[in-house]
């Protein structure tokens, strides 16, 4: 059973989100942290008994969390959280039972916690199989096949500036200024598109990173995006996602 969980996370909205979900899913567990840096994590893990589980962000205030393992070797399961899929294989080498893409969703966290408890009980084969499944299935969409005249045409994802949903219709605005209707929902596309290049900024928009000209501070901690080719659009980013999108754009 998981009685003690340590959170290593340098972004307060993400840490608060984890705490909220963990309190719901594991109401009897003690939660320590968040710890915000590599150096503080090393200090804490050196001075305290190993918790039953560590929730660990890949990118911390002073470097990558993998640097922690040069100094200390936690023997408990670790669930990595990251906005970048490229770290998944490295995470697997460090006793990870799973990794979750930000923003972490409650149902995905619940699944990872079940795997962590199985790992505690010595079922390492299941943990390894589960993580490899997660890694191997992350192949992102590169193009769309669309009806065109009497046949079909393809558009590459690199041609997309942003994707917009309204009245249950999903449209992609292309770099040439035209719009194409897609059959997928934003929820489906959020999973299919590479998070290095696409970000779901709110319920209506997924934006390609190259389409963004500037970010402005807005009311109540929100952000406003200005697009290079569509400056007239008012696209707002919630306070919960403000730090996430700034981290995404700074990588």
C-alpha positions in Angstrom: 0.0 0.0 0.0 1.0 3.6 -0.6 1.2 5.5 2.7 3.7 8.2 1.9 4.1 10.1 -1.4 6.8 12.7 -2.2 6.1 15.3 -4.9 9.1 16.8 -6.7 7.7 19.6 -8.9 8.7 23.2 -9.5 5.5 24.6 -11.0 2.9 25.4 -8.3 -0.2 24.8 -10.5 1.0 21.3 -11.4 1.9 20.5 -7.8 -1.5 21.7 -6.6 -3.2 19.6 -9.3 -1.2 16.5 -8.2 -2.0 17.1 -4.5 -5.7 17.5 -5.3 -5.9 14.3 -7.3 -3.7 12.3 -4.9 -5.8 13.4 -1.9 -8.9 12.1 -3.8 -7.3 8.8 -4.9 -5.2 8.1 -1.8 -7.0 10.0 1.0 -5.1 8.2 3.8 -1.6 8.8 2.3 0.8 11.5 3.7 2.0 13.8 1.0 5.4 15.6 1.3 6.6 18.5 -0.9 6.5 19.9 -3.4 10.3 20.0 -3.7 11.3 22.4 -6.5 14.9 21.6 -7.4 17.5 18.9 -8.0 19.6 20.1 -5.1 16.7 20.2 -2.6 15.6 16.7 -3.8 19.0 15.3 -3.1 19.1 16.9 0.3 15.6 15.6 1.2 16.2 12.0 0.0 19.5 11.9 1.8 18.0 13.0 5.1 14.6 11.1 5.1 13.4 7.5 4.7 12.4 6.7 1.2 8.7 7.3 0.6 6.4 4.6 -0.9 6.2 6.6 -4.1 7.7 9.6 -5.8 5.9 11.9 -8.3 8.8 13.5 -10.1 8.8 16.2 -12.7 11.5 15.8 -15.4 12.4 19.4 -15.7 13.1 21.2 -12.4 14.2 24.7 -11.5 18.0 23.9 -11.6 18.1 21.0 -14.2 16.8 17.6 -15.1 15.6 15.4 -12.3 17.7 12.5 -13.7 20.7 14.3 -12.1 19.2 13.4 -8.7 20.2 9.8 -9.3 23.9 10.6 -9.5 23.8 11.3 -5.8 21.0 9.2 -4.3 19.3 6.0 -5.4 15.6 5.9 -4.2 14.4 2.3 -4.0 10.7 3.2 -4.3 8.7 3.4 -7.5 8.8 6.7 -9.4 6.1 8.2 -11.7 7.6 10.9 -13.9 5.6 13.8 -15.1 6.7 15.6 -18.3 5.4 17.7 -21.1 8.0 16.1 -23.4 7.8 12.5 -24.6 11.5 12.3 -25.4 12.3 11.7 -21.8 10.2 8.5 -21.5 13.0 6.0 -22.2 15.4 7.7 -19.9 12.8 7.7 -17.2 12.3 4.0 -17.5 15.9 3.4 -16.6 15.5 5.0 -13.2 13.0 2.7 -11.5 10.0 4.4 -13.1 6.7 2.5 -13.2 5.1 5.0 -15.5 5.3 8.5 -16.9 2.4 11.0 -17.4 2.2 13.8 -19.8 1.2 17.2 -18.4 -1.4 18.3 -17.5 -1.9 15.1 -15.5 -5.4 13.7 -15.7 -7.0 12.0 -12.8 -7.9 8.7 -14.5 -4.3 8.3 -15.9 -2.9 9.0 -12.4 -5.2 6.4 -10.9 -3.9 3.8 -13.4 -0.3 4.7 -12.6 -1.0 4.4 -8.8 -2.3 0.9 -9.3 0.8 0.0 -11.2 3.0 1.5 -8.4 1.3 -0.6 -5.8 1.8 -3.7 -7.9 5.5 -2.8 -8.2 5.7 -2.5 -4.4 4.5 -6.0 -4.2 7.2 -7.2 -6.4 5.3 -7.5 -9.7 8.1 -5.8 -11.7 7.3 -7.6 -14.9 3.9 -6.0 -15.1 5.3 -2.6 -14.3 7.9 -3.0 -17.1 5.4 -4.2 -19.6 3.0 -1.4 -18.8 5.7 1.3 -19.2 7.0 -0.2 -22.5 3.4 -0.2 -23.8 3.1 3.5 -22.9 6.4 4.3 -24.6 5.8 2.3 -27.8 2.3 3.6 -28.4 3.4 7.3 -28.6 3.6 7.7 -32.3 2.2 11.0 -33.4 0.1 11.8 -36.4 2.1 13.3 -39.4 -0.7 13.9 -41.9 -4.4 13.9 -42.5 -6.3 12.3 -45.4 -9.2 14.5 -46.5 -11.9 14.2 -49.1 -11.2 16.3 -52.1 -13.4 16.6 -55.3 -13.8 13.0 -56.5 -11.0 11.6 -54.4 -8.8 12.5 -51.5 -5.8 14.8 -50.6 -3.4 14.9 -47.7 -2.2 17.8 -45.6 0.9 17.5 -43.3 0.6 18.6 -39.7 3.4 21.1 -40.4 0.9 23.0 -42.6 -1.4 23.6 -39.6 -1.3 26.9 -37.7 -4.1 26.2 -35.3 -7.1 23.9 -34.9 -10.4 25.4 -33.7 -13.6 23.7 -32.6 -17.0 25.4 -32.6 -20.5 23.8 -32.5 -18.9 20.4 -32.6 -17.1 21.1 -35.9 -13.3 20.9 -36.0 -11.4 23.1 -38.5 -7.7 23.4 -39.1 -6.4 26.8 -40.3 -3.4 26.2 -42.7 -0.4 28.3 -43.3 -1.8 29.2 -46.7 -4.8 30.9 -45.1 -7.4 28.2 -46.0 -9.5 26.1 -43.6 -10.0 22.3 -43.7 -12.6 20.4 -41.8 -11.4 17.5 -39.7 -13.5 14.6 -38.4 -11.5 14.3 -35.1 -12.4 16.1 -31.9 -9.9 18.3 -30.1 -9.7 15.7 -27.4 -8.6 13.1 -30.0 -6.2 15.5 -31.7 -4.6 16.4 -28.4 -3.5 12.8 -28.1 -2.6 12.4 -31.7 -0.4 15.5 -32.3 3.2 15.9 -31.1 3.2 18.0 -27.9 6.6 19.5 -28.9 4.7 21.4 -31.6 1.1 21.6 -30.6 -0.5 22.8 -27.4 -4.1 22.8 -26.3 -4.4 26.3 -24.9 -8.1 26.1 -24.0 -11.3 24.2 -24.8 -11.6 25.6 -28.4 -8.0 25.9 -29.7 -4.9 23.8 -30.3 -2.0 26.0 -31.5 1.2 25.2 -33.4 4.2 26.7 -31.7 5.4 28.5 -34.9 2.0 30.3 -35.2 2.5 32.3 -32.0 3.9 35.8 -32.3 3.7 37.0 -28.7 2.1 36.3 -25.3 0.5 39.0 -23.2 -0.4 39.0 -19.6 -4.2 39.2 -19.1 -6.6 39.5 -16.2 -6.6 37.1 -13.2 -3.3 35.4 -14.2 -4.5 34.5 -17.7 -2.5 34.9 -20.8 -3.5 36.2 -24.2 -1.9 34.9 -27.4 -1.2 36.9 -30.5 -0.8 34.8 -33.7 1.5 35.8 -36.5 -1.0 35.6 -39.3 -4.3 36.0 -37.4 -3.7 38.9 -34.9 -7.4 39.6 -34.7 -8.2 36.4 -32.8 -8.6 36.6 -29.1 -7.1 33.4 -27.7 -6.9 33.2 -23.9 -5.0 30.7 -21.8 -6.3 29.9 -18.3 -4.3 30.6 -15.2 -3.9 26.9 -14.6 -2.2 26.5 -18.1 -0.2 29.8 -18.0 2.9 28.3 -16.6 2.6 25.2 -18.7 2.5 27.1 -22.0 5.5 29.3 -21.0 7.5 26.2 -20.1 6.5 24.6 -23.4 7.6 27.6 -25.4 10.8 28.0 -23.5 12.0 24.4 -24.2 
